[in-house]
């Protein structure tokens, strides 16, 4: 921004806006999108999810898309959606989820489906909402369900447990080695089976390098074998696990691109026919097929519903990137900047947001919804320390002067 304002002749008489100004512009757009009226219709589909690993608070987000606007032959993007609700809460409860859905229903009309993950509070909240809204279909996020099925297979597998132990041991040894660039992906404490694909793919890739056995200026194969030759003894298992994740990827990608419809199970089974499937792989695929069958049960020709929360999870990723080091201490009003990423953004949207939304409204929303952030508490403590330190120095200085006068 600074270079732009310095070098364009027509802008040279202006100064670049400060980071605070840009942040406020984003917050105004996000607040405007959150509060603006939504279409009242009978075909709304809702995605709901809550953040993880963002301090002690939870950010509960509800995004919506009308069935008539659901894109075909491509995955949902944030611009396809409307932000329906954004809540920052100390605890996630089923009662909160039910209340949010009821509040949103009063604003947008009929909710024909709610897509969410397998969290107990989330599922309970949606099911309680269904008691008074039986027309609403509950659809479980396919990626989470596939991860749960995979976890059930691998957690009971002694070979997998030994493999994970060896990976952890190798990571520790390789961190400061000449082949640190070949480190295995970092393990995750939460939702780790959502990211097991990367670990298995890493193992398969390392086997390719070890088998090829040729050093390059960027990689000493002898050094790599020193740390990872043990992978050879897991070769058949790695190939088996790789086939499992390939089956899971087919299911995830299909639902991401097509949604849930009456032919979803049939299309999935056709799509995995090219994967080498044995008895164990078939058992895994059958569990996914059964899940997809339940998801599509009762659907008619032309019916199509959301089946993935991944677009919402990507929004949480954007928020974490914007918050950066603040993510460990909770949310700030910058959460509204993430809301600005949802839905279409044209000149009129920005103009209306900047003109109509007052900073005082954002400050009030932030105080009511987020409260006092850890960052603001730190600033207050720092000011207190500076004040006390100044007073102490003044008192000490005054005492010295008094004693000197008496002397």
N, C-alpha and C positions, 0 to 999 in steps of 0.2 A: 504493500500500500504506500509506504513512504517513497519508494523509487518511482512509483507511478505518478504521485503528486509532484515529485521533483522534476520529472523529465517531460511530461506532457505540457506543451506551451499554455494550453487553455486552463491548466490547473495549477500553474506555478504560483499564482497569488493566494492559493489556498494552502492550508496545512493538513497533513494526513490526520484522520480521526484517531483518537487514542484507543488503546485496547478496551478500556472501560466503555467508551462510546459504542464500539462494535458489539461488545457483549450485550449492551442494552438494546441495540437494534434487534439482535437475535432473540432476546427475551421477549420483546414486543411482538415479534412475528409469532413466536411460540405461544404466547398468551392469547393472542388474537385467534389463532387456529383452534386453541383449546376451548375458548369461550364463544366463538361464533356459532350461530344457529345451524343445526344439522337438518338434512332432509328427513321429513317424517314419512316413513314408507313401511311396507310389509315384507321386505326381503333383506333385512340387515343381517350380516354375519359378523361375529365378534371374535377377535383374538385377545386372549388375556394371559398375562404372565407377570411375574414379579422378579426383581433383580436379585442377584446373589453377589456376595463378596464386595459390598459397597458400604462398609461400616456396620453400625448396629441397626440402621433404618432399612426399610424395604420400600422400593418404588414400585407401585402397582400401576400397570398401564393397560388400558383397553383401547385397541384399535379396531376400526370397523370398515367393512366394505360391503356394498350392496351386491346382491347376487347378480343383478343385471350388469354390473360393472366388472365382474370377475374376469380377468384376462384369460385368454385361451392360448395354449401351447407355449406358455412361458411362465416363469415363477413370478409371484407377487413381488413388487418393490414398494418402498415406502410411499412413493408418489401415488400409488393406487389406493391408499388408505386415508381414513379420517381419524384424527385423535379424538376419542370419545371421553376419556377420563384419565387423569394423572393424579395419583395420590402418593404421598410420602408418609409412611406410617411406621411406628416403632415395632409392631408385630403384625404378622399376616395371619388372619383368622378366616374361617369359613363364613362367619357372619358378615365380615367386611365384604367378602366377594359377593355374597348374596345381595347385600344392600347396594353395592355399586351397580350390579346388573339391573336391579329394580329401578334405580335412579336413571340409568341410561335408557331403559325401555320406555320410561315416561317421556323421554326427550325425542327418541328416534322412531318409536313405534314397535313393530313386531321384530323380535330377534329369532331368526329361523335356525341358527346354530351358534354354538360357542365352542371354539377350539382352544384347548389348553393342554398343559403337560400332565404328568402323573402324580403331582404333589397332592398329599392327602387333604390339606385345607382347601386347595383349589378345587379338587373334584367334589368334595363335600359341599362347598359353597355353590357350585354350579347345579348340583343335584337338588339342593334345597330351593334354588331359584326355579327349577323345573316343576316343583310341586304346584306352583301357581301359574306356570307357563309351560304346560305340557307340549305345546307346539314347538318348543326349542329342542333341537337335537344336540346332544353332547358328542363332540368328536375329539378323540385323543390325538395329540401330536404324534405323527408317525415316527419321527426321528427319536423321540424319547422312548416310544414303545419298542422300537427295534433295538435301542441300546439296552433296555431292560431284558429283552429276550436274550441278547448276547451275553449280558452279565450273568444270567441264570445258567448259561452253558459254560462260561469260562470260570466262574467262581468255584465250581465243583471239580475243575480240571487240575489235577496235581501238577501236570506238566506246565500249564499256564502259570501257576503260582511260582514254580521254580524259575521259569523264564523271566517273570517280573523281578524276582530277586537278583538274578544275574544281570539284568539290565541296570538295576539300581547300583549294584556293585561296580559295573563297568563305567557308569557315568561318573562316579566318584574318582576313579583312577584316570579317566580320560580328560577331565576338565582342564588340567594343566599340561597336557601332552601335546605332541606335534600333530596329532590327528583330532584335536578338539572340535574341528569343523564337522566331524562325523558323529557328534554326540547324539544320543537318542533324545526324542522329544521330552520335555520336562513333564514329570508326572503331575496330575491334578488331584487335589484332595476332594473336590466336589465335582459331581457329574463326570467322573473320569471315563465312564464307558461311552459317553458321548464323543470322546476323542480317541478311542482305542484304535481307530483306523490308522491314524498317523504313526502309532508305535509299530503296528504290524507291517505297514508299508516300509517303514525305516528298516526293519529286520530283513524284509525281502530284498531291499536295495543293497544292504550291506552284504548279503549273500552273493549278489551279482558281482560286487567289487572283489570279494574274496575269491570267488571262482575264477574270475578273469585274471587275477594275479599279476597285473601290470602296474608298476609305479609310474607316477607322473610328477611334474614339478610341484603340483598342488597336493599330492597325496603319496605318502610312503606306504605301500601295501604291506611291507613287513611290519611296520609299526601298527598298522590297523589290525593285522592278524594277531599281533601280540595281545591286543585287548579283546578282540571279538571272534577269535577262532572257535570259541564255544558255540557260536550260532549254528555251526554245521551240524551239531548233534540234535538241533531242534528243527532241522530242515523240513521234514515231512509235516510236523505240527504247524510250522509257519505257513506252509502252503495251504494247509487245511483252514487255518484261521483266516488267511487271505481270501479263500473262497467264501467263507462266512460273511466277511465284511463286504465282499462284492455283491452278495445277495442282498444284504442290508442297504447298500448304496442304491441298488436298483429300485427298491421299495421307496426309499426317501426321495429319490429324484423323480420318480413317477408321480408321487403325490404332490411334490412341489410344483411340477409342471402342469398336471392335469386336475389336481384336487381330488375329491372323493366322489365317485359316481358308481352307477350300477355295475359297470364292467371293470372296476378297479382290480378285484382279485384275479379275474381272467387275464387281464393285461399284464399283471405282475408275473403270473405263471408262464405266460408266453415269453416275457422278457428275460427270464432266468434260464431259458432252455439252452442258451449258448454257453452257460457256465458248467464246467465239469462237476456234476453233483453225484455224490455217493450216498450211502444210507444215512450217515450223520448229517451231511449237508441238507438232505431231503427233510429230515426231522426239523431242522432249524427253519427251512423255507416253509414247511407246513404250518408252523406256529405263526409266522408272519401272514401267511394266506388266511388263516383263521381270524386273525386280528382284522385284516382288511375286509373280510367277509362280514364281520360284525359291524364295521364302520359303514359299509354300504347297504346293510340290510334294510329292506323296505323302500329303497330309492327307485324312482320311476325313470323312464327314458327322458333325458333332458335335464334331470336334477343334477346339480353339481355344487359341492360344498368345499369350504376351506379344510385342509387337512394338515397344515404345518404352521408352527409358530416361529419358524426360523427368521422371518422378516422382522418380527418384533425383537428377537434376540440380537439381530444385527443393530437395532436401534440402541439397545443397552450397550453394545460394543462401542457405538459412536459416543455415547454419553461418558463411558469410562475413558475414552481417548481425550475428550474435552476436559474432563475433570482432572486427569493425570494423577499427580501425587495425592490429590484430595480424596481419591476414591477410598482410601483406607479409613477415612474419618467421617464418612457420611455425605449426604447430599447438600448442595447449595442451590441458590436460585438459577444456576446455570442449567438445571434440569429442563428449564423452559427452552433453552437453545436446542436441546434434543427434540423437543416437540415441534420446533420450527422445521425439522427435516421431514415431517410427515405431511402428506398431501401435496397438491400442486402449489407452486409458488410462482406467481406472475407479478407484473408491475403493480396491478391493482391491489393484490394481497399485501405487498410490502407498503404501498402508499397508505392503505387503510390502517394497517397496523401501526405505522409510525405516527399518523395523524390522530387516530382515535384512542389509542392506548396510552394512558398516562403512567409515568414511572411510579407514582404513588399507588396505583392499582397493583402493580407488580410487587412493590414493597409490602403491601398489605397481604397479598396472596402468599408471599414467601414467609411472612411472620406467622400467618395462620396455619399454613400447610407444612412448612419445614421447621419453623422455630429458629432457635439460635444455633448456628452451625459451630462445629468444633473450631473452625478457623476464626470465627468472630470471638469465640470465648478465649482463644489464644491471644488475640489482639488486646482484648480487655485485660487479661492477666498481665500482659507485657506493659500496658499503660500503667497499671497499678504498681508494678515493680519499679518502673521509671520514676513515678511520683514518689514512692516511698524512699527510693534511693536518693532522689534530689533532696527530700526533706531531711533525711539522715545526714547527708553531706552538709546541708545548711546548719543543722544543729551542732554538728561537730566543729564546723568552721566558727560558729558563733561562740562556742565554748572556748576555743583556742584564743579568740580575740579578747574575750572577757578575762581569761587568765593572764593574758599578756598585759592588759591594762592594770590589773591588780598588782602584777609583778613590778 
